[in-house]
Amino acid sequence: MEKQDIVQVRMPREAAGTTPVVPSRAIQLKIGKNKSVIIYNKANGYIVDAVLKAVFNDAH
């Protein structure tokens, strides 16, 4: 039997009667004259950590 290269993934649907959660802007940091970084409230912690380390060079 040959294995497929592409696998279909199905995400569970929202339960009936629930309101879908829409990400909203949690913080916007101005990092330059015409640059800013927007972090949304549903961002994972490791992603936020990586973004902040990339923006602030001296972050540990």
C-alpha positions in Angstrom: 0.0 0.0 0.0 1.3 3.4 -1.0 1.4 6.2 1.6 -0.1 9.6 0.6 1.9 12.8 0.6 -1.1 14.9 1.5 -3.3 14.2 4.4 -6.7 15.8 4.9 -7.2 17.4 8.3 -10.6 18.3 9.6 -11.0 20.8 12.4 -14.0 20.3 14.8 -16.9 22.6 14.1 -18.1 25.1 16.7 -20.8 23.7 19.0 -24.3 24.9 18.1 -25.3 28.1 19.8 -21.7 29.2 20.6 -20.2 32.4 19.3 -17.0 31.9 17.4 -14.0 33.6 19.0 -12.5 36.2 16.8 -9.0 37.3 17.6 -8.7 41.0 18.5 -5.7 43.3 18.8 -4.1 42.9 22.2 -1.2 45.3 21.8 0.4 47.4 19.0 4.1 48.4 19.4 5.5 51.2 17.3 9.1 50.1 16.5 10.1 52.7 13.9 8.9 55.8 12.0 6.6 53.7 9.7 6.8 50.3 11.4 4.7 48.7 14.1 4.1 45.2 15.4 0.5 44.0 16.3 0.0 41.1 18.7 -3.4 39.5 18.8 -5.1 38.1 21.9 -5.0 34.5 20.6 -1.2 34.4 19.9 0.7 31.6 21.5 3.2 32.5 24.2 6.2 31.1 22.3 5.2 33.2 19.2 4.9 36.4 21.3 8.3 35.6 22.9 10.0 35.1 19.5 8.5 38.3 18.1 9.5 40.4 21.2 13.1 39.0 21.0 13.3 39.8 17.3 12.0 43.4 17.9 14.1 44.1 20.9 17.6 43.0 20.2 18.7 43.1 23.9 15.8 40.9 25.2 16.7 37.6 26.9 
